[in-house]
Amino acid sequence: MEKFERPKQERNLEAEKTSFIEEVSSISIEEISTTFDEQSVQELADSIGDNKLFILGEMHGVKENADIIYTLFKKFGFRQLALEWEPELKEVAEKYLESGELDFNAIKDSPDGRVTAGHFVLLKKLKSEGMLEELVCFDGGSSGHGWNERDVAMAKNILDNLSDIPTLIVAGNLHAKTEPITFGDEPGKQHPMGENIRKEIPNVASGRIEYLSGQYHNYGTKDFSKFSNEELPSIARFYKDENDLYIFELPKVQAATVPNPSERI
């Protein structure tokens, strides 16, 4: 029997642009009500004081990721934000901050949740409240590069932009890891961005966001189902686990609005 393939749906770029910009105009960024373990807070604050940075792993495409970044800026006094964006998007962000004009054409093909409507609202709020001095866009590029080469480039981009400004680095969970990892379909060990940074800054603190239920947008909208049948806590938590990772735990989340919601894998 001949295999039938569904034709790829044609994009309506004008509709996607309108939807994205409307979301930027309508959403707000707020601190997340969180139970903070005070010992963990003090230990992380001390580490940031010494090393000037914290590496946070995320699942791309969660609406609340931007709120978490804002919450951590307020709690720990970060002044520089490093995002897993292509370096050329720094100019796009700066233009938006200066004029309010968003160059949708520059981000229109982004489907994986690294770039969301909430990020632009977040940047404007941080800037307007005097909390953002610098933005670093550190993606090392993927075309023609292997996983290891990309992560080496990402780490270099971050290290080249470090100063005395406390910096929050936000990357995909795998890139944020500070130890070698293995993939099921890749031979040998892979060396994440976080591991490459730790080679230069041995005591750098790291952690991840833990999502207990809800959805995210990464090449389509998908579910967090690991804990969906369990009773969920009523409030977010921040603590350090037995592996010395700082965990920001969210009971339920929503999928973010991305520039290219049509792309699927």
CYANA upper distance limits for C-alpha pairs under 8 A (distance plus 0.5 A):
  9 GLN  CA    262 SER  CA      8.17
 11 ARG  CA    262 SER  CA      7.21
 12 ASN  CA     16 GLU  CA      6.78
 13 LEU  CA     17 LYS  CA      6.46
 13 LEU  CA    108 LYS  CA      8.44
 14 GLU  CA     18 THR  CA      6.61
 15 ALA  CA     19 SER  CA      6.59
 16 GLU  CA     20 PHE  CA      6.56
 16 GLU  CA    259 PRO  CA      7.31
 16 GLU  CA    260 ASN  CA      7.66
 16 GLU  CA    261 PRO  CA      8.36
 17 LYS  CA     21 ILE  CA      6.61
 17 LYS  CA    104 PHE  CA      7.03
 17 LYS  CA    108 LYS  CA      8.27
 17 LYS  CA    259 PRO  CA      7.68
 18 THR  CA     22 GLU  CA      6.48
 19 SER  CA     23 GLU  CA      6.73
 20 PHE  CA     24 VAL  CA      6.86
 20 PHE  CA    117 ALA  CA      6.85
 20 PHE  CA    257 THR  CA      7.20
 20 PHE  CA    258 VAL  CA      7.53
 20 PHE  CA    259 PRO  CA      6.73
 21 ILE  CA     25 SER  CA      6.71
 21 ILE  CA    102 LEU  CA      8.39
 21 ILE  CA    117 ALA  CA      7.99
 22 GLU  CA     26 SER  CA      6.63
 23 GLU  CA     27 ILE  CA      6.41
 23 GLU  CA    117 ALA  CA      6.73
 23 GLU  CA    257 THR  CA      7.86
 24 VAL  CA    117 ALA  CA      5.57
 24 VAL  CA    118 GLY  CA      7.09
 24 VAL  CA    120 PHE  CA      7.42
 24 VAL  CA    121 VAL  CA      6.66
 27 ILE  CA    118 GLY  CA      7.76
 27 ILE  CA    121 VAL  CA      8.02
 28 SER  CA    118 GLY  CA      8.37
 28 SER  CA    121 VAL  CA      7.45
 29 ILE  CA     66 ALA  CA      7.53
 29 ILE  CA     67 ASP  CA      6.03
 29 ILE  CA     70 TYR  CA      7.90
 29 ILE  CA    118 GLY  CA      7.84
 29 ILE  CA    121 VAL  CA      7.30
 29 ILE  CA    122 LEU  CA      6.61
 29 ILE  CA    125 LYS  CA      8.04
 30 GLU  CA     67 ASP  CA      6.14
 30 GLU  CA     70 TYR  CA      7.53
 30 GLU  CA     71 THR  CA      7.94
 31 GLU  CA     67 ASP  CA      6.45
 31 GLU  CA     68 ILE  CA      7.63
 31 GLU  CA     70 TYR  CA      6.75
 31 GLU  CA     71 THR  CA      5.20
 32 ILE  CA     67 ASP  CA      6.92
 32 ILE  CA     68 ILE  CA      7.16
 32 ILE  CA     71 THR  CA      6.70
 32 ILE  CA    236 ALA  CA      7.92
 33 SER  CA    235 ILE  CA      7.27
 33 SER  CA    236 ALA  CA      7.05
 34 THR  CA    235 ILE  CA      6.59
 34 THR  CA    236 ALA  CA      5.11
 34 THR  CA    237 ARG  CA      5.79
 34 THR  CA    238 PHE  CA      7.44
 35 THR  CA    235 ILE  CA      7.56
 35 THR  CA    236 ALA  CA      6.67
 35 THR  CA    237 ARG  CA      5.23
 35 THR  CA    238 PHE  CA      6.73
 36 PHE  CA     40 SER  CA      8.27
 36 PHE  CA     41 VAL  CA      7.45
 36 PHE  CA    237 ARG  CA      6.44
 36 PHE  CA    238 PHE  CA      5.30
 36 PHE  CA    239 TYR  CA      6.98
 37 ASP  CA     41 VAL  CA      6.76
 37 ASP  CA    237 ARG  CA      8.30
 37 ASP  CA    238 PHE  CA      6.58
 37 ASP  CA    239 TYR  CA      5.74
 37 ASP  CA    240 LYS  CA      8.49
 38 GLU  CA     42 GLN  CA      6.63
 39 GLN  CA     43 GLU  CA      6.69
 40 SER  CA     44 LEU  CA      6.62
 40 SER  CA    238 PHE  CA      8.37
 40 SER  CA    239 TYR  CA      6.06
 40 SER  CA    240 LYS  CA      6.07
 40 SER  CA    246 TYR  CA      8.09
 41 VAL  CA     45 ALA  CA      6.51
 41 VAL  CA    239 TYR  CA      8.08
 42 GLN  CA     46 ASP  CA      6.63
 43 GLU  CA     47 SER  CA      6.76
 44 LEU  CA     48 ILE  CA      6.61
 44 LEU  CA    205 ALA  CA      7.57
 45 ALA  CA     49 GLY  CA      6.59
 45 ALA  CA     76 PHE  CA      6.88
 46 ASP  CA     50 ASP  CA      6.85
 47 SER  CA     51 ASN  CA      6.43
 47 SER  CA     52 LYS  CA      8.00
 47 SER  CA     53 LEU  CA      8.47
 47 SER  CA    203 ASN  CA      8.21
 47 SER  CA    204 VAL  CA      7.63
 47 SER  CA    205 ALA  CA      7.09
 48 ILE  CA     52 LYS  CA      5.09
 48 ILE  CA     53 LEU  CA      5.89
 48 ILE  CA     54 PHE  CA      7.09
 48 ILE  CA    166 PRO  CA      7.16
 48 ILE  CA    205 ALA  CA      8.18
 49 GLY  CA    166 PRO  CA      8.12
 51 ASN  CA    201 ILE  CA      7.89
 51 ASN  CA    203 ASN  CA      7.99
 51 ASN  CA    204 VAL  CA      6.83
 52 LYS  CA    163 SER  CA      8.26
 52 LYS  CA    164 ASP  CA      6.89
 52 LYS  CA    165 ILE  CA      6.91
 52 LYS  CA    166 PRO  CA      4.85
 52 LYS  CA    167 THR  CA      6.44
 53 LEU  CA    166 PRO  CA      6.02
 53 LEU  CA    167 THR  CA      5.00
 53 LEU  CA    168 LEU  CA      6.24
 53 LEU  CA    169 ILE  CA      7.69
 53 LEU  CA    204 VAL  CA      7.40
 53 LEU  CA    205 ALA  CA      7.90
 54 PHE  CA    167 THR  CA      7.00
 54 PHE  CA    168 LEU  CA      5.67
 54 PHE  CA    169 ILE  CA      6.55
 54 PHE  CA    204 VAL  CA      7.11
 54 PHE  CA    205 ALA  CA      5.78
 54 PHE  CA    206 SER  CA      6.13
 54 PHE  CA    207 GLY  CA      8.48
 55 ILE  CA    168 LEU  CA      6.78
 55 ILE  CA    169 ILE  CA      5.25
 55 ILE  CA    170 VAL  CA      6.68
 55 ILE  CA    171 ALA  CA      8.21
 55 ILE  CA    176 ALA  CA      6.78
 55 ILE  CA    194 GLY  CA      7.67
 55 ILE  CA    204 VAL  CA      8.25
 55 ILE  CA    205 ALA  CA      6.93
 55 ILE  CA    206 SER  CA      5.00
 55 ILE  CA    207 GLY  CA      6.85
 56 LEU  CA    168 LEU  CA      7.83
 56 LEU  CA    169 ILE  CA      6.46
 56 LEU  CA    170 VAL  CA      5.43
 56 LEU  CA    171 ALA  CA      6.97
 56 LEU  CA    173 ASN  CA      8.29
 56 LEU  CA    176 ALA  CA      6.85
 56 LEU  CA    206 SER  CA      6.27
 56 LEU  CA    207 GLY  CA      5.48
 56 LEU  CA    208 ARG  CA      5.56
 56 LEU  CA    209 ILE  CA      7.80
 57 GLY  CA    170 VAL  CA      6.46
 57 GLY  CA    171 ALA  CA      5.71
 57 GLY  CA    172 GLY  CA      5.77
 57 GLY  CA    173 ASN  CA      4.62
 57 GLY  CA    174 LEU  CA      7.86
 57 GLY  CA    175 HIS  CA      7.93
 57 GLY  CA    176 ALA  CA      5.54
 57 GLY  CA    177 LYS  CA      7.99
 57 GLY  CA    206 SER  CA      8.40
 57 GLY  CA    207 GLY  CA      6.64
 57 GLY  CA    208 ARG  CA      4.72
 57 GLY  CA    209 ILE  CA      6.72
 58 GLU  CA     65 ASN  CA      8.00
 58 GLU  CA    170 VAL  CA      7.43
 58 GLU  CA    171 ALA  CA      6.58
 58 GLU  CA    172 GLY  CA      5.49
 58 GLU  CA    173 ASN  CA      5.57
 58 GLU  CA    208 ARG  CA      6.43
 58 GLU  CA    209 ILE  CA      5.92
 59 MET  CA    172 GLY  CA      6.32
 59 MET  CA    173 ASN  CA      6.74
 59 MET  CA    209 ILE  CA      8.06
 59 MET  CA    216 TYR  CA      8.18
 60 HIS  CA    112 ASP  CA      7.08
 60 HIS  CA    113 GLY  CA      5.06
 60 HIS  CA    114 ARG  CA      5.77
 60 HIS  CA    172 GLY  CA      6.84
 60 HIS  CA    216 TYR  CA      7.72
 60 HIS  CA    217 HIS  CA      7.61
 60 HIS  CA    218 ASN  CA      6.94
 61 GLY  CA     65 ASN  CA      8.43
 61 GLY  CA    112 ASP  CA      7.06
 61 GLY  CA    113 GLY  CA      4.07
 61 GLY  CA    114 ARG  CA      6.80
 61 GLY  CA    115 VAL  CA      8.32
 61 GLY  CA    116 THR  CA      7.54
 61 GLY  CA    216 TYR  CA      5.44
 61 GLY  CA    217 HIS  CA      4.86
 61 GLY  CA    218 ASN  CA      6.18
 61 GLY  CA    255 ALA  CA      6.49
 61 GLY  CA    256 ALA  CA      5.61
 61 GLY  CA    257 THR  CA      8.10
 61 GLY  CA    258 VAL  CA      7.89
 62 VAL  CA    113 GLY  CA      7.71
 62 VAL  CA    215 GLN  CA      7.63
 62 VAL  CA    216 TYR  CA      5.26
 62 VAL  CA    217 HIS  CA      7.09
 62 VAL  CA    253 VAL  CA      7.21
 62 VAL  CA    254 GLN  CA      6.42
 62 VAL  CA    255 ALA  CA      5.39
 62 VAL  CA    256 ALA  CA      5.41
 63 LYS  CA     67 ASP  CA      8.35
 63 LYS  CA    116 THR  CA      8.30
 63 LYS  CA    118 GLY  CA      7.14
 63 LYS  CA    216 TYR  CA      8.08
 63 LYS  CA    253 VAL  CA      7.50
 63 LYS  CA    254 GLN  CA      6.01
 63 LYS  CA    255 ALA  CA      5.93
 63 LYS  CA    256 ALA  CA      4.50
 63 LYS  CA    257 THR  CA      7.78
 64 GLU  CA     68 ILE  CA      6.77
 64 GLU  CA    253 VAL  CA      6.89
 64 GLU  CA    254 GLN  CA      7.49
 64 GLU  CA    256 ALA  CA      8.28
 65 ASN  CA     69 ILE  CA      6.87
 66 ALA  CA     70 TYR  CA      6.83
 66 ALA  CA    118 GLY  CA      6.32
 66 ALA  CA    119 HIS  CA      6.32
 66 ALA  CA    122 LEU  CA      6.63
 67 ASP  CA     71 THR  CA      6.58
 67 ASP  CA    122 LEU  CA      8.10
 68 ILE  CA     72 LEU  CA      6.65
 69 ILE  CA     73 PHE  CA      6.66
 70 TYR  CA     74 LYS  CA      6.78
 70 TYR  CA    122 LEU  CA      7.48
 70 TYR  CA    126 LEU  CA      7.89
 71 THR  CA     75 LYS  CA      6.65
 72 LEU  CA     76 PHE  CA      6.30
 72 LEU  CA     77 GLY  CA      8.15
 72 LEU  CA     78 PHE  CA      8.08
 73 PHE  CA     77 GLY  CA      5.71
 73 PHE  CA     78 PHE  CA      5.41
 73 PHE  CA     79 ARG  CA      7.87
 73 PHE  CA    131 MET  CA      7.96
 74 LYS  CA     78 PHE  CA      8.08
 77 GLY  CA    131 MET  CA      8.25
 77 GLY  CA    166 PRO  CA      7.62
 78 PHE  CA    131 MET  CA      7.82
 78 PHE  CA    132 LEU  CA      8.32
 78 PHE  CA    165 ILE  CA      7.81
 78 PHE  CA    166 PRO  CA      5.26
 78 PHE  CA    167 THR  CA      5.99
 78 PHE  CA    168 LEU  CA      6.84
 79 ARG  CA    131 MET  CA      6.05
 79 ARG  CA    132 LEU  CA      5.39
 79 ARG  CA    133 GLU  CA      5.94
 79 ARG  CA    134 GLU  CA      7.35
 79 ARG  CA    165 ILE  CA      6.39
 79 ARG  CA    166 PRO  CA      6.07
 79 ARG  CA    167 THR  CA      6.66
 80 GLN  CA    132 LEU  CA      6.36
 80 GLN  CA    133 GLU  CA      6.30
 80 GLN  CA    134 GLU  CA      5.24
 80 GLN  CA    135 LEU  CA      6.28
 80 GLN  CA    136 VAL  CA      8.00
 80 GLN  CA    165 ILE  CA      6.80
 80 GLN  CA    166 PRO  CA      6.69
 80 GLN  CA    167 THR  CA      5.07
 80 GLN  CA    168 LEU  CA      6.88
 81 LEU  CA    132 LEU  CA      7.85
 81 LEU  CA    134 GLU  CA      7.05
 81 LEU  CA    135 LEU  CA      5.55
 81 LEU  CA    136 VAL  CA      6.67
 81 LEU  CA    167 THR  CA      6.23
 81 LEU  CA    168 LEU  CA      5.63
 81 LEU  CA    169 ILE  CA      6.70
 81 LEU  CA    170 VAL  CA      8.31
 82 ALA  CA    135 LEU  CA      6.38
 82 ALA  CA    136 VAL  CA      4.93
 82 ALA  CA    137 CYS  CA      6.36
 82 ALA  CA    138 PHE  CA      7.29
 82 ALA  CA    158 ILE  CA      7.84
 82 ALA  CA    167 THR  CA      7.57
 82 ALA  CA    168 LEU  CA      6.62
 82 ALA  CA    169 ILE  CA      5.14
 82 ALA  CA    170 VAL  CA      6.67
 83 LEU  CA    135 LEU  CA      8.23
 83 LEU  CA    136 VAL  CA      6.76
 83 LEU  CA    137 CYS  CA      5.69
 83 LEU  CA    138 PHE  CA      6.83
 83 LEU  CA    139 ASP  CA      8.30
 83 LEU  CA    169 ILE  CA      6.82
 83 LEU  CA    170 VAL  CA      5.87
 83 LEU  CA    171 ALA  CA      7.01
 84 GLU  CA    114 ARG  CA      7.23
 84 GLU  CA    137 CYS  CA      6.49
 84 GLU  CA    138 PHE  CA      6.00
 84 GLU  CA    139 ASP  CA      5.48
 84 GLU  CA    170 VAL  CA      7.20
 84 GLU  CA    171 ALA  CA      5.94
 84 GLU  CA    172 GLY  CA      8.19
 85 TRP  CA     89 LEU  CA      7.06
 85 TRP  CA    114 ARG  CA      7.42
 85 TRP  CA    115 VAL  CA      7.80
 85 TRP  CA    137 CYS  CA      5.35
 85 TRP  CA    138 PHE  CA      6.45
 85 TRP  CA    139 ASP  CA      5.66
 86 GLU  CA     90 LYS  CA      8.31
 86 GLU  CA    137 CYS  CA      6.28
 86 GLU  CA    138 PHE  CA      6.81
 86 GLU  CA    139 ASP  CA      5.37
 86 GLU  CA    140 GLY  CA      7.75
 86 GLU  CA    141 GLY  CA      7.57
 87 PRO  CA    136 VAL  CA      8.15
 87 PRO  CA    137 CYS  CA      5.22
 87 PRO  CA    138 PHE  CA      6.41
 87 PRO  CA    139 ASP  CA      7.06
 88 GLU  CA     92 VAL  CA      7.72
 88 GLU  CA    137 CYS  CA      8.23
 89 LEU  CA     93 ALA  CA      6.66
 89 LEU  CA    106 ALA  CA      8.04
 89 LEU  CA    107 ILE  CA      8.49
 89 LEU  CA    137 CYS  CA      7.43
 90 LYS  CA     94 GLU  CA      6.60
 90 LYS  CA    135 LEU  CA      7.57
 90 LYS  CA    136 VAL  CA      7.58
 90 LYS  CA    137 CYS  CA      6.50
 91 GLU  CA     95 LYS  CA      6.56
 92 VAL  CA     96 TYR  CA      6.78
 92 VAL  CA    102 LEU  CA      7.57
 92 VAL  CA    103 ASP  CA      6.87
 92 VAL  CA    106 ALA  CA      7.96
 93 ALA  CA     97 LEU  CA      6.72
 93 ALA  CA    102 LEU  CA      8.28
 93 ALA  CA    120 PHE  CA      7.72
 93 ALA  CA    123 LEU  CA      8.44
 94 GLU  CA     98 GLU  CA      6.63
 95 LYS  CA     99 SER  CA      6.44
 95 LYS  CA    100 GLY  CA      7.67
 95 LYS  CA    101 GLU  CA      7.15
 95 LYS  CA    102 LEU  CA      7.88
 96 TYR  CA    100 GLY  CA      4.95
 96 TYR  CA    101 GLU  CA      5.37
 96 TYR  CA    102 LEU  CA      5.74
 96 TYR  CA    103 ASP  CA      8.33
 96 TYR  CA    120 PHE  CA      8.37
 97 LEU  CA    101 GLU  CA      8.49
 97 LEU  CA    123 LEU  CA      7.98
 97 LEU  CA    124 LYS  CA      6.38
 97 LEU  CA    127 LYS  CA      8.24
103 ASP  CA    107 ILE  CA      7.84
104 PHE  CA    108 LYS  CA      6.18
104 PHE  CA    259 PRO  CA      8.19
107 ILE  CA    115 VAL  CA      8.22
107 ILE  CA    259 PRO  CA      6.86
108 LYS  CA    259 PRO  CA      5.59
108 LYS  CA    260 ASN  CA      6.29
109 ASP  CA    259 PRO  CA      7.17
109 ASP  CA    260 ASN  CA      5.96
110 SER  CA    114 ARG  CA      8.19
110 SER  CA    115 VAL  CA      7.22
110 SER  CA    258 VAL  CA      7.54
110 SER  CA    259 PRO  CA      6.23
110 SER  CA    260 ASN  CA      5.93
111 PRO  CA    217 HIS  CA      8.47
111 PRO  CA    218 ASN  CA      6.95
111 PRO  CA    219 TYR  CA      5.85
111 PRO  CA    220 GLY  CA      8.20
111 PRO  CA    258 VAL  CA      6.75
111 PRO  CA    259 PRO  CA      7.00
111 PRO  CA    260 ASN  CA      5.19
111 PRO  CA    261 PRO  CA      6.41
111 PRO  CA    262 SER  CA      8.09
111 PRO  CA    263 GLU  CA      6.46
112 ASP  CA    217 HIS  CA      7.17
112 ASP  CA    218 ASN  CA      4.64
112 ASP  CA    219 TYR  CA      5.64
112 ASP  CA    220 GLY  CA      8.45
112 ASP  CA    258 VAL  CA      8.13
113 GLY  CA    216 TYR  CA      8.48
113 GLY  CA    217 HIS  CA      6.27
113 GLY  CA    218 ASN  CA      5.86
113 GLY  CA    219 TYR  CA      8.31
113 GLY  CA    256 ALA  CA      7.57
113 GLY  CA    257 THR  CA      8.42
113 GLY  CA    258 VAL  CA      6.45
115 VAL  CA    119 HIS  CA      7.21
115 VAL  CA    258 VAL  CA      6.86
115 VAL  CA    259 PRO  CA      7.92
116 THR  CA    120 PHE  CA      7.85
116 THR  CA    256 ALA  CA      6.75
116 THR  CA    257 THR  CA      6.06
116 THR  CA    258 VAL  CA      5.16
116 THR  CA    259 PRO  CA      7.36
117 ALA  CA    121 VAL  CA      7.29
117 ALA  CA    256 ALA  CA      7.86
117 ALA  CA    257 THR  CA      6.21
117 ALA  CA    258 VAL  CA      6.91
117 ALA  CA    259 PRO  CA      8.32
118 GLY  CA    122 LEU  CA      6.47
118 GLY  CA    256 ALA  CA      7.97
118 GLY  CA    257 THR  CA      8.18
119 HIS  CA    123 LEU  CA      6.65
120 PHE  CA    124 LYS  CA      6.81
121 VAL  CA    125 LYS  CA      6.70
122 LEU  CA    126 LEU  CA      6.59
123 LEU  CA    127 LYS  CA      6.55
123 LEU  CA    132 LEU  CA      8.11
124 LYS  CA    128 SER  CA      6.48
125 LYS  CA    129 GLU  CA      6.61
126 LEU  CA    130 GLY  CA      6.78
126 LEU  CA    131 MET  CA      5.54
126 LEU  CA    132 LEU  CA      5.82
127 LYS  CA    131 MET  CA      6.35
127 LYS  CA    132 LEU  CA      5.48
127 LYS  CA    133 GLU  CA      7.98
136 VAL  CA    158 ILE  CA      7.78
136 VAL  CA    161 ASN  CA      7.78
138 PHE  CA    154 MET  CA      5.83
138 PHE  CA    155 ALA  CA      8.28
138 PHE  CA    157 ASN  CA      5.84
138 PHE  CA    158 ILE  CA      6.64
139 ASP  CA    150 ARG  CA      8.21
139 ASP  CA    153 ALA  CA      8.10
139 ASP  CA    154 MET  CA      5.85
139 ASP  CA    157 ASN  CA      8.33
140 GLY  CA    150 ARG  CA      5.50
140 GLY  CA    151 ASP  CA      7.24
140 GLY  CA    152 VAL  CA      8.28
140 GLY  CA    153 ALA  CA      5.29
140 GLY  CA    154 MET  CA      5.19
140 GLY  CA    157 ASN  CA      8.00
141 GLY  CA    145 HIS  CA      7.71
141 GLY  CA    150 ARG  CA      6.58
142 SER  CA    146 GLY  CA      7.57
142 SER  CA    147 TRP  CA      8.17
142 SER  CA    150 ARG  CA      6.72
145 HIS  CA    149 GLU  CA      6.43
145 HIS  CA    150 ARG  CA      6.59
146 GLY  CA    150 ARG  CA      6.70
147 TRP  CA    151 ASP  CA      6.85
147 TRP  CA    190 GLN  CA      7.81
148 ASN  CA    152 VAL  CA      6.69
148 ASN  CA    190 GLN  CA      6.50
148 ASN  CA    191 HIS  CA      6.20
148 ASN  CA    192 PRO  CA      7.31
149 GLU  CA    153 ALA  CA      6.77
150 ARG  CA    154 MET  CA      6.70
151 ASP  CA    155 ALA  CA      6.64
151 ASP  CA    175 HIS  CA      7.42
151 ASP  CA    191 HIS  CA      7.73
151 ASP  CA    192 PRO  CA      6.04
151 ASP  CA    193 MET  CA      5.01
151 ASP  CA    196 ASN  CA      8.21
152 VAL  CA    156 LYS  CA      6.73
152 VAL  CA    192 PRO  CA      8.09
152 VAL  CA    193 MET  CA      6.56
152 VAL  CA    196 ASN  CA      6.94
153 ALA  CA    157 ASN  CA      6.64
154 MET  CA    158 ILE  CA      6.89
154 MET  CA    193 MET  CA      6.69
155 ALA  CA    159 LEU  CA      6.62
155 ALA  CA    193 MET  CA      5.62
155 ALA  CA    194 GLY  CA      7.68
155 ALA  CA    196 ASN  CA      6.53
155 ALA  CA    197 ILE  CA      6.19
156 LYS  CA    160 ASP  CA      6.41
156 LYS  CA    197 ILE  CA      8.49
157 ASN  CA    161 ASN  CA      7.08
158 ILE  CA    162 LEU  CA      6.98
159 LEU  CA    197 ILE  CA      7.79
162 LEU  CA    167 THR  CA      8.21
170 VAL  CA    176 ALA  CA      8.18
171 ALA  CA    175 HIS  CA      6.61
171 ALA  CA    176 ALA  CA      6.24
172 GLY  CA    176 ALA  CA      6.74
173 ASN  CA    177 LYS  CA      7.15
173 ASN  CA    208 ARG  CA      7.31
174 LEU  CA    192 PRO  CA      7.26
175 HIS  CA    192 PRO  CA      5.32
175 HIS  CA    193 MET  CA      5.63
175 HIS  CA    194 GLY  CA      6.72
176 ALA  CA    192 PRO  CA      7.16
176 ALA  CA    193 MET  CA      6.61
176 ALA  CA    194 GLY  CA      5.23
176 ALA  CA    195 GLU  CA      8.36
176 ALA  CA    206 SER  CA      7.99
176 ALA  CA    207 GLY  CA      8.39
177 LYS  CA    192 PRO  CA      6.52
177 LYS  CA    193 MET  CA      7.69
177 LYS  CA    194 GLY  CA      5.58
177 LYS  CA    195 GLU  CA      6.88
177 LYS  CA    206 SER  CA      8.24
178 THR  CA    192 PRO  CA      7.18
178 THR  CA    193 MET  CA      7.90
178 THR  CA    194 GLY  CA      4.87
178 THR  CA    195 GLU  CA      4.31
178 THR  CA    196 ASN  CA      7.97
178 THR  CA    197 ILE  CA      8.33
178 THR  CA    198 ARG  CA      6.98
178 THR  CA    206 SER  CA      8.14
179 GLU  CA    191 HIS  CA      7.64
179 GLU  CA    192 PRO  CA      7.72
179 GLU  CA    194 GLY  CA      8.01
179 GLU  CA    195 GLU  CA      5.80
180 PRO  CA    189 LYS  CA      6.50
180 PRO  CA    190 GLN  CA      6.09
180 PRO  CA    191 HIS  CA      5.35
180 PRO  CA    192 PRO  CA      7.05
180 PRO  CA    195 GLU  CA      7.40
181 ILE  CA    189 LYS  CA      6.04
181 ILE  CA    190 GLN  CA      5.71
181 ILE  CA    191 HIS  CA      7.02
181 ILE  CA    192 PRO  CA      7.95
182 THR  CA    186 GLU  CA      7.58
182 THR  CA    187 PRO  CA      8.22
182 THR  CA    188 GLY  CA      7.09
182 THR  CA    189 LYS  CA      5.43
182 THR  CA    190 GLN  CA      6.31
183 PHE  CA    187 PRO  CA      7.99
183 PHE  CA    189 LYS  CA      8.23
183 PHE  CA    190 GLN  CA      8.20
191 HIS  CA    195 GLU  CA      6.75
191 HIS  CA    196 ASN  CA      7.62
192 PRO  CA    196 ASN  CA      7.03
193 MET  CA    197 ILE  CA      6.80
194 GLY  CA    198 ARG  CA      6.64
195 GLU  CA    199 LYS  CA      6.89
196 ASN  CA    200 GLU  CA      7.60
197 ILE  CA    201 ILE  CA      6.56
197 ILE  CA    202 PRO  CA      8.42
197 ILE  CA    204 VAL  CA      8.44
198 ARG  CA    202 PRO  CA      5.14
198 ARG  CA    203 ASN  CA      7.43
198 ARG  CA    204 VAL  CA      6.64
205 ALA  CA    245 LEU  CA      8.05
205 ALA  CA    246 TYR  CA      8.41
206 SER  CA    245 LEU  CA      6.31
206 SER  CA    246 TYR  CA      6.82
207 GLY  CA    245 LEU  CA      5.06
207 GLY  CA    246 TYR  CA      4.73
207 GLY  CA    247 ILE  CA      6.12
207 GLY  CA    248 PHE  CA      8.45
208 ARG  CA    245 LEU  CA      7.79
208 ARG  CA    246 TYR  CA      7.00
208 ARG  CA    247 ILE  CA      5.85
208 ARG  CA    248 PHE  CA      6.99
209 ILE  CA    247 ILE  CA      6.30
209 ILE  CA    248 PHE  CA      5.26
209 ILE  CA    249 GLU  CA      6.39
209 ILE  CA    250 LEU  CA      8.06
210 GLU  CA    247 ILE  CA      7.10
210 GLU  CA    248 PHE  CA      6.49
210 GLU  CA    249 GLU  CA      5.08
210 GLU  CA    250 LEU  CA      6.68
211 TYR  CA    224 PHE  CA      7.63
211 TYR  CA    249 GLU  CA      6.60
211 TYR  CA    250 LEU  CA      5.66
211 TYR  CA    251 PRO  CA      6.90
211 TYR  CA    252 LYS  CA      7.19
211 TYR  CA    253 VAL  CA      7.53
212 LEU  CA    224 PHE  CA      7.38
212 LEU  CA    225 SER  CA      8.22
212 LEU  CA    226 LYS  CA      7.47
212 LEU  CA    227 PHE  CA      5.94
212 LEU  CA    228 SER  CA      7.56
212 LEU  CA    232 LEU  CA      7.91
212 LEU  CA    249 GLU  CA      7.87
212 LEU  CA    250 LEU  CA      6.63
212 LEU  CA    251 PRO  CA      5.49
212 LEU  CA    252 LYS  CA      6.49
213 SER  CA    223 ASP  CA      8.02
213 SER  CA    224 PHE  CA      5.52
213 SER  CA    225 SER  CA      6.59
213 SER  CA    226 LYS  CA      7.84
213 SER  CA    227 PHE  CA      6.67
213 SER  CA    228 SER  CA      6.04
213 SER  CA    251 PRO  CA      6.61
213 SER  CA    252 LYS  CA      5.18
213 SER  CA    253 VAL  CA      6.91
214 GLY  CA    223 ASP  CA      6.43
214 GLY  CA    224 PHE  CA      5.89
214 GLY  CA    225 SER  CA      8.08
214 GLY  CA    252 LYS  CA      5.58
214 GLY  CA    253 VAL  CA      5.20
214 GLY  CA    254 GLN  CA      6.19
214 GLY  CA    255 ALA  CA      8.21
215 GLN  CA    221 THR  CA      7.21
215 GLN  CA    222 LYS  CA      6.01
215 GLN  CA    223 ASP  CA      4.91
215 GLN  CA    224 PHE  CA      6.11
215 GLN  CA    253 VAL  CA      6.58
215 GLN  CA    254 GLN  CA      5.52
215 GLN  CA    255 ALA  CA      5.43
216 TYR  CA    221 THR  CA      6.19
216 TYR  CA    222 LYS  CA      6.02
216 TYR  CA    223 ASP  CA      6.97
216 TYR  CA    224 PHE  CA      7.98
216 TYR  CA    253 VAL  CA      8.14
216 TYR  CA    254 GLN  CA      6.65
216 TYR  CA    255 ALA  CA      4.42
216 TYR  CA    256 ALA  CA      6.94
217 HIS  CA    221 THR  CA      4.81
217 HIS  CA    222 LYS  CA      6.66
217 HIS  CA    255 ALA  CA      5.69
217 HIS  CA    256 ALA  CA      6.55
217 HIS  CA    257 THR  CA      8.13
217 HIS  CA    258 VAL  CA      8.01
217 HIS  CA    261 PRO  CA      8.49
218 ASN  CA    222 LYS  CA      7.78
219 TYR  CA    261 PRO  CA      7.67
219 TYR  CA    262 SER  CA      8.32
219 TYR  CA    263 GLU  CA      6.05
219 TYR  CA    264 ARG  CA      5.15
219 TYR  CA    265 ILE  CA      6.45
220 GLY  CA    261 PRO  CA      6.88
220 GLY  CA    262 SER  CA      7.71
220 GLY  CA    263 GLU  CA      7.19
220 GLY  CA    264 ARG  CA      5.98
220 GLY  CA    265 ILE  CA      8.18
221 THR  CA    255 ALA  CA      7.18
224 PHE  CA    228 SER  CA      7.87
225 SER  CA    229 ASN  CA      8.48
227 PHE  CA    232 LEU  CA      8.34
232 LEU  CA    251 PRO  CA      6.45
233 PRO  CA    251 PRO  CA      6.46
234 SER  CA    251 PRO  CA      7.21
235 ILE  CA    250 LEU  CA      7.75
235 ILE  CA    251 PRO  CA      7.15
236 ALA  CA    248 PHE  CA      7.72
236 ALA  CA    249 GLU  CA      5.94
236 ALA  CA    250 LEU  CA      5.27
236 ALA  CA    251 PRO  CA      6.75
237 ARG  CA    247 ILE  CA      8.23
237 ARG  CA    248 PHE  CA      6.33
237 ARG  CA    249 GLU  CA      5.56
237 ARG  CA    250 LEU  CA      7.39
238 PHE  CA    246 TYR  CA      7.63
238 PHE  CA    247 ILE  CA      6.05
238 PHE  CA    248 PHE  CA      5.09
238 PHE  CA    249 GLU  CA      6.79
239 TYR  CA    246 TYR  CA      6.17
239 TYR  CA    247 ILE  CA      5.90
239 TYR  CA    248 PHE  CA      7.39
240 LYS  CA    244 ASP  CA      6.21
240 LYS  CA    245 LEU  CA      5.89
240 LYS  CA    246 TYR  CA      4.80
240 LYS  CA    247 ILE  CA      6.42
241 ASP  CA    245 LEU  CA      6.00
241 ASP  CA    246 TYR  CA      6.95
241 ASP  CA    247 ILE  CA      7.47
257 THR  CA    261 PRO  CA      8.14
